[in-house]
Amino acid sequence: MQMNSKSPRQKMGRLDMEINWLAKCLFVMMCVIGFVIISLDGFLGSWYFKYFRVILLLSSIIPISMRINLDLAKIWYSIGIATDENIPDTVPRNSTIPEELGRIQFLLSDKTGTLT
């Protein structure tokens, strides 16, 4: 058996996980509201077409534009870090760098200058 043969896990920022959890909750709420509306109307005829119509009408509950704005802001901040003249030769390798920098509590360095 080989060591380190597992595929690496995806690193996600805390804000991304919170938004994903919020989107999942809103999706479940949207499905429940659609089911309640259809059950109040009665399960007559092709009720499943009515259900999908209601889901389509309620789809504006999930704010996709918030996710897009967050991703664009992360890219903008990463470009700003890369082009900052006060910190030359800086290469942000991840778009969650600004989010992680905002959550730093302790900054440790060893004798080689590696930051932890």
C-alpha positions in Angstrom: 0.0 0.0 0.0 1.4 3.4 -1.0 1.6 6.3 1.4 0.0 9.5 0.2 -1.9 7.7 -2.5 -5.2 9.5 -1.7 -6.2 12.4 -3.8 -5.7 15.7 -2.0 -8.7 17.3 -0.4 -10.1 20.5 -1.8 -9.3 23.5 0.3 -12.3 25.9 0.7 -12.5 29.0 2.7 -14.9 29.3 5.6 -17.0 31.9 3.7 -17.4 29.5 0.8 -18.6 26.8 3.1 -21.1 29.2 4.8 -22.5 30.3 1.5 -22.8 26.7 0.3 -24.6 25.7 3.5 -26.9 28.8 3.1 -27.7 27.8 -0.6 -28.5 24.2 0.5 -30.9 25.5 3.2 -32.6 27.9 0.8 -33.0 25.1 -1.8 -34.7 22.8 0.8 -36.9 25.7 1.9 -37.8 26.4 -1.7 -38.8 22.7 -2.3 -40.9 22.7 0.9 -42.7 25.9 0.0 -43.4 24.5 -3.5 -44.8 21.3 -2.0 -47.0 23.3 0.4 -48.3 25.4 -2.4 -49.1 22.3 -4.5 -50.7 20.5 -1.6 -53.0 23.5 -0.9 -54.0 23.5 -4.5 -54.6 19.8 -4.4 -52.9 16.9 -6.2 -55.2 17.1 -9.2 -54.2 16.2 -12.8 -50.5 16.8 -13.7 -49.5 18.2 -10.3 -45.8 17.5 -10.9 -45.8 20.0 -13.8 -47.3 22.6 -11.5 -44.7 21.7 -8.9 -41.8 22.4 -11.3 -43.5 25.6 -12.4 -43.7 26.8 -8.7 -40.0 25.7 -8.2 -39.0 27.7 -11.2 -40.9 30.8 -9.9 -39.3 30.4 -6.5 -35.8 29.9 -7.9 -35.0 33.6 -7.3 -34.8 32.7 -3.5 -31.3 31.3 -4.1 -28.9 34.3 -4.6 -26.5 33.2 -7.3 -25.3 36.8 -7.9 -23.9 36.8 -4.3 -21.7 33.8 -5.1 -20.5 35.5 -8.4 -19.8 38.8 -6.6 -17.8 37.0 -3.9 -15.7 35.1 -6.5 -15.0 38.3 -8.5 -14.0 40.1 -5.3 -11.6 37.4 -4.4 -10.0 37.5 -7.8 -9.8 41.3 -7.6 -8.1 41.2 -4.2 -5.6 38.5 -5.4 -4.7 40.7 -8.4 -4.3 43.6 -6.0 -1.9 41.6 -3.8 0.1 40.5 -6.9 0.5 44.0 -8.2 1.1 45.8 -5.0 4.4 47.7 -5.1 4.9 47.6 -1.3 5.2 43.8 -1.3 7.3 42.9 -4.5 7.5 39.4 -5.9 4.3 38.3 -4.1 2.4 35.5 -5.9 -1.1 34.7 -4.5 -1.5 31.0 -5.4 -5.1 30.9 -4.1 -8.0 33.2 -4.4 -8.9 32.8 -0.8 -5.8 34.6 0.4 -7.6 37.8 1.3 -10.2 35.9 3.3 -7.5 34.0 5.1 -5.4 37.1 5.8 -8.5 38.7 7.5 -8.7 35.7 9.9 -5.0 35.7 11.1 -4.6 35.7 14.9 -0.9 34.7 15.3 2.0 35.0 12.9 4.9 32.7 13.7 8.3 32.4 11.9 11.1 29.9 12.2 14.8 30.6 11.8 14.6 30.3 8.0 11.9 33.0 7.8 9.1 30.6 6.9 5.8 32.0 8.0 3.3 29.8 9.8 
